[in-house]
């Protein structure tokens, strides 16, 4: 005879809550990580372009 810690209806309710909240939490985390990654990728792309333009202007100034 096994002892149960919680009545069966509470266990089912807990599992139903977890089936809802686990994807919500992990989905939110995933969106935050992907959004941050996209932001940093776009920012680095534009920063690289800005750096290239500055180098181009320096070359134009140095070599008339």
VENDA-V642317 format. One record per residue. RES is the residue in three letters. PHI is phi in whole degrees, -180 to 180 (* if undefined). OMEGA is omega in degrees with one decimal (* if undefined). Layout:
# VENDA-V642317
RES_PHI_OMEGA, RES_PHI_OMEGA
This chain:
# VENDA-V642317
UNK_*_-176.9, UNK_-97_175.9, UNK_-90_176.7, UNK_-104_-179.4, UNK_-81_-178.9, UNK_-132_175.6, UNK_-62_-175.9, UNK_-58_-178.1, UNK_-68_176.8, UNK_-72_178.6, UNK_-65_178.5, UNK_-64_-179.9, UNK_-66_178.4, UNK_-63_179.3, UNK_-65_178.3, UNK_-67_177.7, UNK_-65_-179.5, UNK_-68_178.0, UNK_-64_177.5, UNK_-89_-170.8, UNK_-78_-179.1, UNK_-61_177.2, UNK_-63_179.5, UNK_-64_-178.4, UNK_-66_-179.2, UNK_-68_177.3, UNK_-65_177.0, UNK_-63_178.5, UNK_-61_-180.0, UNK_-62_179.0, UNK_-64_177.6, UNK_-63_-179.0, UNK_-65_-179.8, UNK_-66_178.2, UNK_-64_177.4, UNK_-64_178.5, UNK_-62_178.7, UNK_-65_179.1, UNK_-60_-178.7, UNK_-67_178.8, UNK_-66_179.5, UNK_-66_179.7, UNK_-62_-179.2, UNK_-66_178.3, UNK_-63_-179.3, UNK_-69_176.8, UNK_-63_177.0, UNK_-63_177.5, UNK_-63_-179.7, UNK_-63_178.6, UNK_-63_178.9, UNK_-63_179.0, UNK_-65_178.4, UNK_-65_178.0, UNK_-64_179.0, UNK_-62_179.5, UNK_-65_178.5, UNK_-63_178.5, UNK_-65_179.2, UNK_-66_179.6, UNK_-71_-177.9, UNK_-71_-176.8, UNK_-112_-177.3, UNK_-73_*
